[in-house]
Amino acid sequence: MDTDRLTGTAKDVAGKVESGIGEMTGDKSTQASGRAREASGVVQNLYGQAKDAAREAGDAAMDYAKDTFGSSTDSLRDGTQALTKRVQDNPMGALLVAGGIGFMLAMLMRPSSRPQPQRWRY
């Protein structure tokens, strides 16, 4: 619970008491002062509630992010372990696959041997 909520509730109660005393004595000034303090307390209490709600939403978002990040790390670790086991079981096949991927990348990255079309010059 936020301190603004506690302070706001205390001001609200004090304002109600002061307003009640003003009504009993017929003092309009005390009554108005009590109502103003009561309104101030209600506003401060609402401000504290809003801060609590924002804090709870932030905590919930942080927990969700931690859960999501933790599960993705576990998935990555499991995938890495599976790949490691596959390479250990069949090293020659893994070497051929890696070589094939390297060859394909080299073919994609080399300059084209076709002549470039001539551009018109004006």
C-alpha positions in Angstrom: 0.0 0.0 0.0 1.3 3.4 -1.0 1.9 6.1 1.6 -0.2 8.5 -0.5 -3.2 6.2 0.1 -2.6 6.2 3.9 -2.1 10.0 4.0 -5.1 10.6 1.8 -7.3 8.4 3.9 -6.2 10.2 7.0 -6.9 13.6 5.4 -10.3 12.4 4.3 -11.2 11.2 7.8 -9.9 14.4 9.4 -11.8 16.5 6.9 -15.0 14.6 7.7 -14.5 15.2 11.4 -13.7 18.9 10.8 -16.7 19.3 8.6 -19.0 17.5 11.1 -17.7 19.9 13.9 -18.4 22.8 11.6 -22.0 21.6 11.0 -22.6 21.0 14.7 -21.3 24.5 15.7 -22.8 26.2 12.7 -19.4 27.6 11.7 -19.4 27.8 7.9 -15.6 28.5 7.7 -14.8 25.3 9.6 -17.3 23.3 7.6 -15.8 24.6 4.3 -12.2 23.9 5.5 -13.3 20.3 6.5 -14.8 19.7 3.0 -11.7 21.0 1.4 -9.5 18.8 3.5 -11.8 15.8 2.7 -11.6 16.5 -1.0 -7.8 16.8 -0.8 -7.7 13.5 1.0 -9.8 11.8 -1.6 -7.6 13.1 -4.4 -4.4 12.0 -2.6 -6.0 8.5 -1.9 -6.9 8.1 -5.6 -3.4 9.2 -6.6 -2.0 6.5 -4.3 -4.3 3.9 -5.8 -3.2 4.9 -9.3 0.4 4.5 -8.3 -0.3 1.1 -6.8 -2.1 0.0 -9.9 0.8 1.2 -12.1 3.3 -0.6 -9.9 1.3 -3.8 -10.1 1.0 -3.6 -13.9 4.7 -3.0 -14.2 5.4 -6.0 -11.9 3.1 -8.2 -13.9 4.8 -7.1 -17.2 8.2 -7.8 -15.7 7.1 -11.3 -14.5 5.7 -12.1 -17.9 8.9 -10.9 -19.6 11.0 -13.0 -17.2 8.9 -16.1 -17.9 9.0 -15.6 -21.6 12.8 -15.0 -21.7 13.4 -18.0 -19.4 11.4 -20.3 -21.7 13.1 -19.1 -24.8 16.5 -19.7 -23.2 15.4 -23.2 -22.4 14.3 -23.8 -26.0 17.6 -22.5 -27.3 19.6 -24.7 -24.9 17.5 -27.8 -25.9 18.0 -27.0 -29.7 21.8 -26.6 -29.2 22.0 -29.9 -27.3 20.1 -31.7 -30.0 22.3 -30.3 -32.7 25.4 -31.2 -30.7 24.2 -34.8 -30.3 23.4 -35.0 -34.0 26.9 -33.8 -35.0 28.5 -36.2 -32.5 26.5 -39.1 -33.9 27.3 -38.4 -37.5 30.3 -36.1 -37.9 30.9 -36.8 -41.6 27.3 -35.9 -42.5 27.5 -32.7 -40.5 30.7 -31.8 -42.3 29.1 -32.5 -45.7 26.1 -30.3 -44.8 28.3 -27.5 -43.6 30.4 -27.7 -46.7 27.3 -27.6 -48.9 25.9 -24.6 -47.1 29.3 -22.8 -47.5 29.4 -23.7 -51.2 25.8 -22.3 -51.7 26.7 -19.1 -49.9 29.8 -18.7 -52.0 27.8 -19.1 -55.2 25.3 -16.5 -54.1 27.9 -14.0 -53.1 30.2 -14.2 -56.1 29.8 -11.6 -58.9 27.7 -12.6 -61.8 29.6 -13.9 -64.9 26.8 -12.6 -67.2 27.6 -9.3 -69.0 25.6 -6.4 -67.6 23.1 -5.0 -70.1 24.3 -1.8 -71.7 22.5 1.3 -70.5 21.4 3.9 -72.9 23.3 7.1 -72.8 21.7 10.3 -74.1 
